[in-house]
Amino acid sequence: MVTIKESIKVRNNSKVFSINWALMNNCNYKCSYCHPDLNSGSIKAPSYDVVVNFIENIILHSKELGLIPYFEFGGGEVTILRYFSDLIKFINDNNGLVCIVSNGSKSLSWWRENAEYLNGVSLSYHVNDIKDEKHFIDVAKILESSKNIRLHVNVMMDPQKFNDCYLFAKSLKEQVKCSIALQPLFEGFGHGGITKKYNYTDEQELLMKSFRGWPDEKNLPEPRSFLEIEYLDGSKETRSTFDLLINDQVNFIGWDCYTGVESIVITFAGEIYRAWCMQDGSIGSIYNENITLPTKPIRCHTKICQCGADLSSTKINKQLVKTLGNAIDVIQII
């Protein structure tokens, strides 16, 4: 199979405009591999009115593009934000989609009451901070039973407790139908940019690459993390962002990237960027009255595209097309 360097296009075919929003940096966990910027509570969360006003503008922007607004909320731990239930209900009532990243620590009753407003949940298992593994699995079962939720679980693979993490993933797979990823950890996560992957043995690398959960068999659209890869010979295949990440196929330097056009990210402070690599600087703030979002792609110069939200945006290797004398037809996305 050819490598990602020999491909011409990584395309997202979902009909959504994605907003990946780091809504608050307060968390009830303090994971060692998570920088304090992500969990210290040092930045005050925006008010409900500010958030709703911005969401209304994004809904209008998405409508003009003929796309569905798709809000991906992370933190911190977003479920402990006092108005979070009201927020996801508001988005649901306005025909938007909501996906959240959570450690699953909220009560079972909270998950039962709010499941109807969620379209996707990515649960993160943290071996050193989790209080109750049974509770985590019970939450996963509630989400598995929901007809509208696509459930994914990231088991954060601490090299010091790799076997414990692996055994939990196996136990989860036996009890819940969902996608599961043995998620490698990266140095620099949450502060100053990704530098390199933690050290894993060859055997551990192989386990992380091969381990998967079970299909949930729900009649739902494929998640935004599923991408169509087009190769030089014209062949195509569907791969996930995790496939690219785990196989170290995340260097897109020189490619045209459609972050900002198909998606935006928002920091804890409310600053808006095209992507979490923060290339080319801020393009606005949720506190601004008027924001003009990009309409053209940028040329990537980031060595490691590690975040799933960034990886999910369309990327086209136009330089390679030019070298080949435009032998392959490349169509502008927007």
C-alpha positions as semicolon CSV with decimal commas, in nm:
position;residue;x (nm);y (nm);z (nm)
1;M;0,000;0,000;0,000
2;V;0,135;0,344;-0,088
3;T;0,216;0,588;0,189
4;I;0,053;0,918;0,267
5;K;0,347;1,097;0,096
6;E;0,239;0,945;-0,234
7;S;-0,121;1,052;-0,200
8;I;-0,269;1,354;-0,373
9;K;-0,570;1,434;-0,158
10;V;-0,706;1,375;0,191
11;R;-1,066;1,478;0,169
12;N;-1,346;1,519;0,418
13;N;-1,682;1,452;0,256
14;S;-1,905;1,537;0,551
15;K;-2,149;1,821;0,492
16;V;-2,069;2,006;0,811
17;F;-1,890;2,319;0,924
18;S;-1,686;2,212;1,226
19;I;-1,622;2,424;1,535
20;N;-1,373;2,257;1,769
21;W;-1,407;2,458;2,088
22;A;-1,190;2,439;2,399
23;L;-1,469;2,579;2,609
24;M;-1,307;2,579;2,954
25;N;-0,973;2,480;3,107
26;N;-1,111;2,362;3,438
27;C;-1,097;1,986;3,495
28;N;-1,159;1,748;3,782
29;Y;-0,859;1,541;3,661
30;K;-0,494;1,652;3,667
31;C;-0,326;1,405;3,431
32;S;0,054;1,418;3,429
33;Y;0,069;1,423;3,048
34;C;-0,176;1,713;3,032
35;H;-0,024;2,060;3,066
36;P;-0,182;2,283;3,337
37;D;-0,302;2,510;3,055
38;L;-0,563;2,240;2,989
39;N;-0,687;2,173;3,341
40;S;-0,591;2,446;3,589
41;G;-0,903;2,661;3,563
42;S;-0,679;2,966;3,511
43;I;-0,904;3,114;3,242
44;K;-1,262;3,215;3,314
45;A;-1,513;3,043;3,089
46;P;-1,718;3,274;2,863
47;S;-2,067;3,367;2,974
48;Y;-2,366;3,181;2,837
49;D;-2,484;3,492;2,651
50;V;-2,149;3,538;2,474
51;V;-2,139;3,172;2,374
52;V;-2,496;3,168;2,242
53;N;-2,446;3,491;2,047
54;F;-2,142;3,345;1,872
55;I;-2,321;3,017;1,805
56;E;-2,607;3,205;1,640
57;N;-2,354;3,372;1,407
58;I;-2,196;3,036;1,325
59;I;-2,535;2,883;1,251
60;L;-2,599;3,165;1,003
61;H;-2,252;3,124;0,847
62;S;-2,303;2,749;0,810
63;K;-2,643;2,802;0,650
64;E;-2,489;3,037;0,392
65;L;-2,238;2,763;0,305
66;G;-2,511;2,501;0,284
67;L;-2,352;2,311;0,573
68;I;-2,467;2,185;0,913
69;P;-2,292;2,345;1,214
70;Y;-2,104;2,076;1,403
71;F;-1,982;2,179;1,748
72;E;-1,708;1,972;1,910
73;F;-1,663;2,078;2,273
74;G;-1,360;1,990;2,480
75;G;-1,171;2,121;2,779
76;G;-1,094;2,079;3,056
77;E;-1,399;1,878;3,138
78;V;-1,693;2,048;2,968
79;T;-1,963;1,855;3,151
80;I;-1,884;2,038;3,477
81;L;-1,962;2,378;3,319
82;R;-2,278;2,498;3,495
83;Y;-2,470;2,594;3,177
84;F;-2,347;2,311;2,956
85;S;-2,676;2,119;2,953
86;D;-2,864;2,434;2,847
87;L;-2,604;2,500;2,579
88;I;-2,623;2,164;2,406
89;K;-3,002;2,175;2,421
90;F;-2,994;2,519;2,252
91;I;-2,776;2,385;1,969
92;N;-2,995;2,078;1,929
93;D;-3,310;2,295;1,913
94;N;-3,146;2,500;1,634
95;N;-3,061;2,196;1,420
96;G;-2,692;2,191;1,504
97;L;-2,487;1,884;1,593
98;V;-2,290;1,838;1,915
99;C;-1,994;1,615;1,990
100;I;-1,806;1,629;2,318
101;V;-1,480;1,500;2,464
102;S;-1,524;1,390;2,824
103;N;-1,363;1,180;3,093
104;G;-1,709;1,038;3,168
105;S;-1,703;1,131;3,536
106;K;-2,045;1,299;3,546
107;S;-2,326;1,104;3,714
108;L;-2,516;0,836;3,527
109;S;-2,832;1,044;3,561
110;W;-2,661;1,337;3,387
111;W;-2,571;1,120;3,091
112;R;-2,921;0,973;3,070
113;E;-3,081;1,320;3,079
114;N;-2,848;1,478;2,821
115;A;-2,787;1,193;2,576
116;E;-3,070;1,311;2,349
117;Y;-2,883;1,637;2,277
118;L;-2,557;1,468;2,178
119;N;-2,457;1,328;1,840
120;G;-2,110;1,211;1,930
121;V;-1,916;1,142;2,248
122;S;-1,545;1,070;2,273
123;L;-1,471;0,933;2,617
124;S;-1,113;0,951;2,742
125;Y;-0,983;0,687;2,981
126;H;-0,704;0,815;3,209
127;V;-0,553;0,530;3,405
128;N;-0,395;0,740;3,682
129;D;-0,688;0,971;3,755
130;I;-1,002;0,767;3,698
131;K;-1,200;0,717;4,018
132;D;-1,424;0,427;3,915
133;E;-1,370;0,205;3,611
134;K;-1,714;0,047;3,650
135;H;-1,874;0,392;3,634
136;F;-1,681;0,463;3,312
137;I;-1,811;0,144;3,153
138;D;-2,167;0,214;3,275
139;V;-2,150;0,557;3,107
140;A;-2,028;0,391;2,789
141;K;-2,323;0,150;2,801
142;I;-2,569;0,440;2,833
143;L;-2,416;0,607;2,528
144;E;-2,402;0,278;2,339
145;S;-2,779;0,239;2,388
146;S;-2,854;0,585;2,244
147;K;-2,972;0,573;1,882
148;N;-2,834;0,919;1,800
149;I;-2,486;0,899;1,953
150;R;-2,171;0,775;1,785
151;L;-1,947;0,662;2,072
152;H;-1,569;0,649;2,063
153;V;-1,327;0,577;2,346
154;N;-0,965;0,690;2,362
155;V;-0,759;0,491;2,608
156;M;-0,469;0,723;2,686
157;M;-0,166;0,494;2,677
158;D;0,064;0,596;2,961
159;P;0,390;0,408;2,885
160;Q;0,444;0,351;3,259
161;K;0,109;0,169;3,288
162;F;0,074;0,044;2,934
163;N;-0,040;-0,305;3,033
164;D;-0,307;-0,173;3,271
165;C;-0,442;0,049;2,992
166;Y;-0,441;-0,240;2,747
167;L;-0,625;-0,472;2,987
168;F;-0,893;-0,207;3,044
169;A;-0,937;-0,162;2,668
170;K;-0,986;-0,537;2,629
171;S;-1,243;-0,540;2,910
172;L;-1,430;-0,247;2,756
173;K;-1,435;-0,418;2,417
174;E;-1,597;-0,725;2,573
175;Q;-1,880;-0,517;2,719
176;V;-1,952;-0,225;2,485
177;K;-1,987;-0,190;2,108
178;C;-1,798;0,123;2,005
179;S;-1,478;0,229;1,836
180;I;-1,176;0,216;2,067
181;A;-0,830;0,363;2,013
182;L;-0,518;0,295;2,213
183;Q;-0,410;0,658;2,198
184;P;-0,036;0,730;2,197
185;L;0,076;1,029;2,402
186;F;0,280;1,320;2,266
187;E;0,520;1,553;2,441
188;G;0,420;1,919;2,426
189;F;0,048;1,843;2,426
190;G;-0,146;2,147;2,541
191;H;0,149;2,385;2,553
192;G;0,377;2,515;2,283
193;G;0,294;2,258;2,017
194;I;0,356;1,887;1,974
195;T;0,724;1,788;1,964
196;K;0,743;1,409;1,960
197;K;0,567;1,090;2,063
198;Y;0,634;0,930;2,402
199;N;0,867;0,631;2,391
200;Y;0,695;0,298;2,324
201;T;0,842;-0,044;2,249
202;D;0,794;-0,199;1,906
203;E;0,547;-0,446;2,058
204;Q;0,347;-0,162;2,214
205;E;0,344;0,029;1,886
206;L;0,207;-0,280;1,711
207;L;-0,068;-0,324;1,971
208;M;-0,175;0,040;1,937
209;K;-0,186;0,008;1,558
210;S;-0,387;-0,314;1,553
211;F;-0,636;-0,275;1,839
212;R;-0,992;-0,176;1,747
213;G;-1,336;-0,190;1,907
214;W;-1,657;-0,333;1,759
215;P;-1,885;-0,159;1,503
216;D;-2,191;-0,017;1,680
217;E;-2,422;-0,110;1,388
218;K;-2,612;0,220;1,422
219;N;-2,760;0,381;1,114
220;L;-2,569;0,708;1,153
221;P;-2,350;0,915;0,919
222;E;-1,981;0,836;0,936
223;P;-1,798;1,066;1,178
224;R;-1,594;1,358;1,046
225;S;-1,280;1,166;1,138
226;F;-1,330;0,931;0,841
227;L;-1,142;1,060;0,538
228;E;-1,124;0,969;0,171
229;I;-0,762;0,925;0,063
230;E;-0,688;0,960;-0,309
231;Y;-0,359;0,826;-0,443
232;L;-0,146;0,908;-0,745
233;D;-0,278;0,612;-0,940
234;G;-0,637;0,733;-0,896
235;S;-0,728;0,473;-0,635
236;K;-0,913;0,575;-0,320
237;E;-0,968;0,437;0,027
238;T;-1,134;0,546;0,349
239;R;-0,914;0,585;0,655
240;S;-0,960;0,744;0,993
241;T;-0,759;1,025;1,144
242;F;-0,637;0,772;1,402
243;D;-0,503;0,551;1,120
244;L;-0,296;0,844;0,996
245;L;-0,179;0,933;1,346
246;I;-0,080;0,585;1,461
247;N;0,112;0,521;1,136
248;D;0,302;0,852;1,158
249;Q;0,142;0,979;0,837
250;V;0,068;1,328;0,962
251;N;0,327;1,545;0,787
252;F;0,147;1,763;0,530
253;I;0,408;2,036;0,484
254;G;0,353;2,204;0,148
255;W;-0,006;2,083;0,110
256;D;-0,307;2,314;0,075
257;C;-0,512;2,278;0,395
258;Y;-0,879;2,378;0,419
259;T;-0,886;2,448;0,791
260;G;-1,064;2,779;0,834
261;V;-1,279;2,705;0,531
262;E;-1,434;2,379;0,651
263;S;-1,357;2,424;1,019
264;I;-1,234;2,655;1,293
265;V;-1,099;2,606;1,644
266;I;-1,155;2,822;1,951
267;T;-0,918;2,852;2,247
268;F;-1,004;2,879;2,617
269;A;-0,962;3,257;2,587
270;G;-1,213;3,273;2,301
271;E;-0,955;3,333;2,027
272;I;-1,045;3,183;1,689
273;Y;-0,788;3,006;1,470
274;R;-0,804;2,798;1,156
275;A;-0,657;2,498;1,338
276;W;-0,482;2,392;1,658
277;C;-0,144;2,433;1,492
278;M;-0,240;2,804;1,508
279;Q;-0,066;2,869;1,179
280;D;-0,096;3,229;1,054
281;G;-0,233;3,355;1,386
282;S;-0,576;3,440;1,519
283;I;-0,861;3,524;1,282
284;G;-1,086;3,676;1,548
285;S;-1,251;3,624;1,883
286;I;-1,590;3,510;2,006
287;Y;-1,610;3,849;2,177
288;N;-1,591;4,039;1,844
289;E;-1,919;4,169;1,702
290;N;-1,815;4,097;1,342
291;I;-1,590;3,815;1,224
292;T;-1,483;3,738;0,868
293;L;-1,392;3,373;0,829
294;P;-1,148;3,246;0,562
295;T;-1,265;3,141;0,217
296;K;-0,934;3,003;0,083
297;P;-0,697;2,731;0,208
298;I;-0,349;2,787;0,352
299;R;-0,018;2,618;0,267
300;C;0,077;2,391;0,556
301;H;0,414;2,429;0,727
302;T;0,347;2,223;1,043
303;K;0,557;1,905;1,081
304;I;0,311;1,707;1,296
305;C;-0,065;1,740;1,242
306;Q;-0,169;1,564;1,563
307;C;-0,518;1,690;1,648
308;G;-0,812;1,499;1,502
309;A;-0,999;1,823;1,432
310;D;-0,709;1,950;1,217
311;L;-0,653;1,615;1,046
312;S;-1,020;1,599;0,950
313;S;-1,000;1,903;0,722
314;T;-0,938;1,849;0,351
315;K;-0,576;1,862;0,232
316;I;-0,455;1,870;-0,129
317;N;-0,097;1,820;-0,246
318;K;-0,106;2,077;-0,527
319;Q;0,271;2,099;-0,547
320;L;0,283;1,735;-0,651
321;V;0,010;1,795;-0,906
322;K;0,214;2,082;-1,051
323;T;0,525;1,862;-1,069
324;L;0,329;1,603;-1,263
325;G;0,211;1,863;-1,510
326;N;-0,142;1,866;-1,369
327;A;-0,191;1,507;-1,478
328;I;-0,439;1,464;-1,197
329;D;-0,744;1,684;-1,193
330;V;-0,782;1,869;-0,863
331;I;-1,115;2,031;-0,790
332;Q;-1,144;2,325;-0,554
333;I;-1,347;2,232;-0,247
334;I;-1,509;2,574;-0,207
